[in-house]
Amino acid sequence: MEEGKKIILFDGVCNLCNGAVQFIIKRDKKDMFRYAALQSKIGEELVAERGIDTSKVDSIILIEPGMAYYTKSDAALEIGQGFGGFWKALSLFTWIPKTFRDAIYDFVARNRYRWFGKKEACMIPTPELQAKFLG
């Protein structure tokens, strides 16, 4: 893994999650993020090292260099703030109680396959994006 990069673990078969990764890649002007599907070997290793229960968190996880990580709405807000500029305004949402933010996040996560669909296999990045993906 590259030194100093943040890792985004995502549900590789979820259309919403794949769309979110594409959204992040387009806005990651500082090249801060690397990506891995939760279903990949590296994804499973990173989750296990941190003791994350994927029966409770199965969509997007942000792993900071070292052992720190964010899940659910905290992960989404941290990723967005990392873009800089007006995206820093997302920090205002941290004033909303985490339980409320995560309840909304969980509602969308529970319904993501029904609303956005699901792939049969994990996304395969284009050759141009391959270096951004782990494993």
C-alpha positions in Angstrom: 0.0 0.0 0.0 1.1 3.5 -0.8 2.4 5.6 2.1 0.0 8.3 3.3 -3.0 7.3 1.1 -6.5 6.8 2.5 -8.3 3.7 1.5 -12.0 3.5 0.6 -13.5 0.1 1.0 -16.8 -0.2 -0.9 -19.4 -2.9 -1.8 -18.0 -3.9 -5.1 -21.3 -5.3 -6.5 -23.5 -2.3 -5.5 -24.3 0.1 -8.3 -24.7 3.0 -5.8 -21.3 2.3 -4.2 -19.6 2.0 -7.6 -21.2 5.3 -8.6 -19.9 6.9 -5.4 -16.4 5.6 -6.2 -16.6 7.2 -9.7 -17.9 10.4 -8.1 -14.9 10.4 -5.6 -12.3 9.6 -8.3 -13.5 12.6 -10.4 -13.1 15.0 -7.4 -10.0 13.6 -5.9 -7.7 16.2 -7.3 -5.0 15.6 -4.6 -4.9 11.9 -5.4 -5.5 11.1 -1.7 -7.6 7.9 -2.1 -7.1 4.3 -3.0 -9.9 1.8 -3.4 -10.7 -1.8 -2.7 -13.9 -3.8 -2.7 -15.0 -5.1 0.6 -15.3 -8.5 -1.1 -11.6 -8.5 -2.2 -8.8 -10.2 -0.3 -7.2 -6.9 0.7 -10.6 -5.5 1.7 -11.3 -8.5 3.9 -7.8 -8.2 5.5 -8.2 -4.5 6.3 -11.6 -5.1 7.8 -10.3 -8.0 9.9 -7.2 -6.1 11.1 -9.5 -3.4 12.5 -12.2 -5.7 13.9 -14.9 -4.1 11.8 -18.2 -6.2 11.8 -19.3 -6.2 8.1 -22.7 -7.5 9.1 -23.2 -4.0 10.6 -21.1 -1.9 8.1 -21.3 -3.2 4.6 -21.1 -0.3 2.3 -18.3 2.4 2.5 -15.5 2.4 5.0 -12.7 5.0 5.0 -9.3 3.8 6.4 -6.8 6.4 7.4 -3.1 5.7 7.3 -2.4 3.6 10.4 -5.3 1.9 12.2 -7.9 4.7 12.3 -11.1 4.3 10.2 -14.5 5.9 9.7 -17.8 4.1 8.9 -21.2 5.1 7.6 -22.0 8.8 7.6 -18.7 9.7 9.2 -16.8 8.1 6.3 -19.0 9.9 3.7 -18.4 13.3 5.4 -14.6 12.7 5.8 -14.3 11.7 2.2 -16.2 14.8 1.0 -14.2 17.2 3.2 -11.0 15.7 1.8 -11.9 17.3 -1.6 -11.3 20.8 -0.1 -12.9 24.0 -1.3 -16.7 24.3 -0.7 -16.8 20.6 0.2 -15.3 21.6 3.5 -18.7 22.9 4.4 -19.8 19.3 4.9 -18.3 19.6 8.3 -21.5 21.4 9.3 -23.3 18.0 9.1 -21.1 16.7 12.0 -23.3 18.9 14.2 -26.2 16.6 13.5 -26.1 13.7 16.0 -24.3 10.6 14.6 -27.2 8.4 15.5 -29.5 10.4 13.3 -27.0 10.7 10.4 -26.3 6.9 10.6 -30.1 6.1 10.7 -30.5 7.8 7.3 -27.3 6.2 6.0 -28.5 2.8 7.1 -31.9 3.3 5.5 -30.3 4.0 2.1 -27.8 1.2 2.6 -30.5 -1.3 3.3 -32.4 -0.3 0.2 -29.4 0.3 -2.2 -29.8 -2.9 -4.2 -33.5 -2.4 -4.7 -33.2 1.2 -5.7 -29.9 1.2 -7.6 -29.4 -2.5 -8.6 -26.5 -4.9 -8.1 -23.8 -6.3 -10.3 -23.0 -10.0 -10.6 -19.3 -9.3 -9.9 -17.1 -6.5 -8.5 -16.3 -3.6 -10.7 -13.2 -3.9 -12.9 -11.4 -0.6 -13.2 -10.3 0.7 -16.5 -6.6 0.5 -17.3 -6.3 4.3 -16.6 -7.7 3.8 -13.1 -6.1 0.5 -12.2 -3.3 2.1 -10.1 -5.9 3.6 -7.8 -7.3 0.1 -6.9 -5.7 -2.3 -4.5 -5.7 -6.0 -4.9 
